[in-house]
């Protein structure tokens, strides 16, 4: 079931991301540095390297989400969570499909750019694909959704909470811009907070364990998948 939240929920999501960072900041920073190094190496692979980057990045993102949910359910986020999504069994294919959809959206958006109308259309395409994929990976991981269902529910979740999602994206842009100013060093903190906030957004909208719950929640067993959403 999709929960409809207030526009100010975007601040709650960032609060959850910050709480995750204050508790597991060193692990998150280490994950980020290693992920960036490995992704940078992929770029140098001829022909396919550039295409592999966003796909592998999504697997790293999924791994961090697994760690964040373990933290939210009373466990600990560990550095090795970064690679845990590569061992996700039958979910591997669905994570990969979501990653490919995200890649296609990026390529299509870039292909449309070049004129005022093209730039506007490309921006709309980028927003549409962002809505399709925003909640998709956590839905695959924690709700056992196949890729198509996860993309559908992600879009529904965004559409049901457009004010909150817009506020959140605007805050991310502002914080990201400020983080870049000091030679990009602020991204060391900002990026882990953003990933934590993305998990918190999923948890609040789809009713999973939150990193910074607004109300006390009953303890949940680590990584126990909640029931799938129903129409």
Secondary structure, 3 states (H helix, E strand, C coil): CCCCCCCCHHHHHHHHHHHHHHHHHHHHHHHHHHHHHHHHHHHCCCCCHHHHHHHHHHHHHHHHHHHHHHHHCCCCCCHHHHHHHHHCCCHHHHHHHHHHHHHHHHHHHHHHCCCHHHHHHHHHHHHHHHHHHCCHHHHHHHHCCCHHHHHHHHHHHHHHCHHHHHHHHHHHHHHHHHHHHCCCCCHHHHHHHHHHHHHHHHHHHHCCCCCCCCCCCCCCCCCCCCCCCCC
